[in-house]
Amino acid sequence: MPTDKMADIQLLLLDVDGVLTDGSVIYADTGAEIKTFNVRDGLGLRLLMKAGVQVGIITGRQSRALDMRCRDLGIDLVFQGVKDKLRVFNTILAKTKISAGLTAFMGDDLPDLSVYNAVGLFLTVSDAPFDLLSRAHGITTAGGGHGAVREVCEEILKAKGLWEKTVQGFLT
């Protein structure tokens, strides 16, 4: 991961399916969509937000499960059913008044490349397709839904010199 750029990150934007989840879509008999989220990713996001980094979601799908997860984590910048991720990316930058250069985006598939040339730091998961792996500024060791987001959160906190203080907070 490019720690020099990570130290300056003020906003982390995430795709959902394949990043916060493993990309599986499960339907119950009722037709309800079921998603599984990694609790370590959740703690990482909470720690990152506590350190002052804003977090947002840009996803092409619509999901009540995601609504519940974001509410649980305290993520307010949530954009679902997005067809034009670059347009929403720019909307979020205008709303937060954070520049693209201080923003990281984490995606896992071709639709996420729309923000590649606009974002300061483009990250992807280890199980992403080659076209993302070959372009990403950073690639996680973990696959989507298996702690990849936590990995990025830790790397940002470490680059900012805040990780040891964060760990110490759990020891006292």
C-alpha positions as CSV (number, residue, x, y, z in Angstrom):
1,M,0.0,0.0,0.0
2,P,1.3,3.5,-0.8
3,T,1.7,4.8,2.7
4,D,2.9,8.3,1.6
5,K,-0.5,9.0,0.0
6,M,-2.5,7.2,2.8
7,A,-1.3,9.7,5.4
8,D,-3.2,12.5,3.7
9,I,-6.5,10.6,3.2
10,Q,-9.5,12.5,4.6
11,L,-12.2,10.6,2.8
12,L,-12.6,6.8,2.1
13,L,-15.2,5.8,-0.4
14,L,-16.2,2.2,-0.8
15,D,-18.1,0.1,-3.3
16,V,-20.1,-2.6,-1.5
17,D,-20.5,-5.9,-3.3
18,G,-17.0,-7.5,-3.6
19,V,-15.5,-5.0,-1.2
20,L,-17.6,-4.9,2.0
21,T,-19.0,-8.3,1.0
22,D,-17.5,-11.3,-0.9
23,G,-19.6,-10.4,-3.9
24,S,-22.2,-13.1,-3.3
25,V,-25.9,-12.3,-3.7
26,I,-28.2,-14.5,-1.6
27,Y,-32.0,-14.4,-1.9
28,A,-34.2,-15.8,0.8
29,D,-37.4,-17.6,-0.1
30,T,-39.3,-14.4,0.6
31,G,-37.2,-12.7,-2.1
32,A,-35.3,-10.6,0.4
33,E,-31.6,-10.1,-0.4
34,I,-29.2,-11.3,2.3
35,K,-25.7,-9.8,2.6
36,T,-22.9,-10.8,5.0
37,F,-20.5,-8.2,6.4
38,N,-17.2,-8.7,8.1
39,V,-17.2,-7.3,11.7
40,R,-13.5,-6.5,11.5
41,D,-14.2,-4.3,8.5
42,G,-16.9,-2.6,10.7
43,L,-14.5,-1.9,13.5
44,G,-11.9,-0.6,11.1
45,L,-14.4,1.8,9.7
46,R,-15.5,3.0,13.1
47,L,-11.8,3.5,14.2
48,L,-11.1,5.4,11.0
49,M,-14.1,7.7,11.5
50,K,-13.2,8.2,15.1
51,A,-9.8,9.4,13.8
52,G,-11.6,12.0,11.7
53,V,-11.6,10.3,8.3
54,Q,-14.9,10.5,6.6
55,V,-16.4,7.3,5.0
56,G,-18.9,7.0,2.2
57,I,-20.5,4.3,0.1
58,I,-21.1,4.4,-3.7
59,T,-22.8,1.2,-5.0
60,G,-24.6,0.2,-8.1
61,R,-27.1,-2.1,-6.2
62,Q,-29.9,-1.1,-3.8
63,S,-30.1,-3.0,-0.5
64,R,-32.0,-2.7,2.8
65,A,-29.3,-4.8,4.4
66,L,-26.8,-2.2,3.4
67,D,-29.0,0.5,4.9
68,M,-29.0,-1.3,8.2
69,R,-25.2,-1.9,8.2
70,C,-24.5,1.8,7.4
71,R,-26.9,2.9,10.1
72,D,-25.2,0.6,12.5
73,L,-21.7,1.9,11.6
74,G,-22.8,5.6,11.5
75,I,-22.0,6.1,7.8
76,D,-24.2,8.9,6.4
77,L,-22.7,9.3,2.9
78,V,-24.6,6.4,1.3
79,F,-25.4,6.3,-2.4
80,Q,-27.2,3.2,-3.7
81,G,-28.5,2.3,-7.1
82,V,-25.8,4.4,-8.7
83,K,-25.4,4.2,-12.5
84,D,-22.7,7.0,-12.8
85,K,-20.2,6.5,-10.0
86,L,-18.0,9.4,-11.2
87,R,-21.0,11.9,-11.0
88,V,-21.8,10.7,-7.4
89,F,-18.0,10.8,-6.5
90,N,-18.0,14.5,-7.5
91,T,-21.2,15.2,-5.6
92,I,-19.6,13.7,-2.5
93,L,-16.5,15.8,-2.9
94,A,-18.6,19.0,-3.3
95,K,-20.7,18.0,-0.2
96,T,-17.7,17.2,2.0
97,K,-15.4,20.0,0.6
98,I,-12.6,17.4,0.4
99,S,-10.4,17.4,-2.7
100,A,-10.1,14.3,-4.9
101,G,-6.4,14.1,-4.1
102,L,-7.2,13.6,-0.4
103,T,-9.7,10.8,-1.2
104,A,-9.3,7.1,-1.5
105,F,-11.8,4.9,-3.4
106,M,-11.9,1.1,-2.9
107,G,-13.6,-0.9,-5.7
108,D,-13.6,-4.4,-7.0
109,D,-14.8,-4.5,-10.6
110,L,-15.0,-2.6,-13.9
111,P,-17.8,-0.1,-13.0
112,D,-15.5,1.2,-10.3
113,L,-12.9,2.2,-12.8
114,S,-15.0,5.3,-13.7
115,V,-13.4,7.1,-10.7
116,Y,-9.9,5.8,-11.4
117,N,-8.6,9.0,-13.1
118,A,-10.4,11.3,-10.7
119,V,-9.4,9.9,-7.3
120,G,-6.2,10.5,-5.4
121,L,-5.8,6.8,-4.3
122,F,-7.5,3.9,-6.1
123,L,-7.5,0.7,-4.1
124,T,-8.8,-2.8,-4.8
125,V,-9.2,-6.2,-3.2
126,S,-6.9,-9.1,-4.0
127,D,-9.6,-11.1,-5.7
128,A,-10.5,-8.3,-8.2
129,P,-10.2,-8.8,-11.9
130,F,-6.9,-8.2,-13.6
131,D,-8.0,-4.8,-15.1
132,L,-8.3,-3.4,-11.6
133,L,-5.3,-5.2,-10.1
134,S,-3.1,-3.8,-12.9
135,R,-4.2,-0.2,-12.4
136,A,-4.7,0.0,-8.6
137,H,-2.4,2.2,-6.5
138,G,-2.8,-0.4,-3.7
139,I,-4.1,-4.0,-3.4
140,T,-5.2,-5.6,-0.2
141,T,-4.0,-9.0,0.9
142,A,-7.5,-10.0,1.9
143,G,-10.3,-10.6,-0.6
144,G,-13.6,-8.7,-0.6
145,G,-15.7,-9.3,2.5
146,H,-12.8,-11.0,4.3
147,G,-11.2,-8.1,6.1
148,A,-9.9,-6.1,3.1
149,V,-11.6,-2.9,4.3
150,R,-10.1,-3.4,7.8
151,E,-6.7,-3.8,6.1
152,V,-7.1,-0.4,4.4
153,C,-8.4,1.3,7.5
154,E,-5.4,0.0,9.5
155,E,-2.9,1.2,6.8
156,I,-4.5,4.7,6.7
157,L,-4.3,4.9,10.5
158,K,-0.7,3.6,10.5
159,A,0.3,6.1,7.8
160,K,-1.2,8.9,9.9
161,G,0.8,7.7,13.0
162,L,-2.4,6.8,14.8
163,W,-2.4,3.1,14.9
164,E,-0.4,2.5,18.1
165,K,-2.6,5.0,20.0
166,T,-5.7,3.2,18.7
167,V,-4.4,-0.1,19.9
168,Q,-3.4,1.4,23.3
169,G,-7.0,2.5,23.7
170,F,-8.1,-1.1,23.9
171,L,-5.4,-2.0,26.4
172,T,-6.5,0.4,29.1
